[in-house]
Amino acid sequence: MKNDKKSEFDCIVYHEFLHLSVVSSRQAKTFITFQRKFQREMLNVHNSYRSRYCTRSFRLDDNLSRSAQNYTQQLANMIQWFIVI
């Protein structure tokens, strides 16, 4: 019985790995209108706080935003699997 549990767990972990590999290969290439609007709103709020301290404003960088979005999606997928287990 113990071996069955271990084997089942190994299968789940392997399946999780395959799932994350597939998800990470489907990386976001463009942002939809809602995402762009949210990015601009958050950047404006952040820059308003920066201006209080006389610091330069930040600009959006699509490559950095895309990388952050993809990493966040990978983390969300991992959390989903841990909740199921």
Summary of the structure (lengths in Angstrom):
residues: 85
radius of gyration: 19.4
end to end distance: 18.2
largest distance: 65.4
contacts: 173
relative contact order: 0.13
helix: 79%
strand: 0%
